[in-house]
């Protein structure tokens, strides 16, 4: 008795999703922790997309993100894989190195002015 098998149907491989690696995620969460303790940020979100990994930070969880830190590997040879975007998509900074890029959020930029 022969077993019938389903005809082989070619499947397209799923498109790869871009994620943060452990070192990158540690840097992002370290910054997030410092900003939360300073009272600037309250929530975050992480998205893995087909062409980018996005770390969004919020003042309140029900609002739009204050900043988006994006990793786009396709832009690595051009202006850099990393970028910081403000609300509305305004690019605040681009770079090749995440650690250097995150210096954008140093404390002097967020000092209260009387």
C-alpha positions, 0 to 999 in steps of 0.5 A: 500500500503506497502512501500518498504525499501532498505535492511539493509546493514551493514556498517563498521564505519569509522576509527577514525582520530587523531586530536589535542585538543584545548589546544594542538593546542593553545600550537603549534600555540603559539610556531609557532607565536614565531618562526615566529616573530623570523624569523625562520618559515614562514608556517605550515600545520596540518594533521589528519591521522588514526594513528597520528596528524601532525603539520608541520612547513616550512621555505617556503611553497614550501619546505619540512617541517623543523620539524614535531610535531606528536601525536601518541596515540598508543605510549603513554604507550611506549616512549610517544605519542609526537615526534619531527621529522626532515626532513627525519624522524630523531626523535629529541625528544620524550615525554609524555608531549607536553609542555615539548617536545616544550622546544626543540625549546627554543631560545638558540638552534636557536641563530645566531653564528658568 
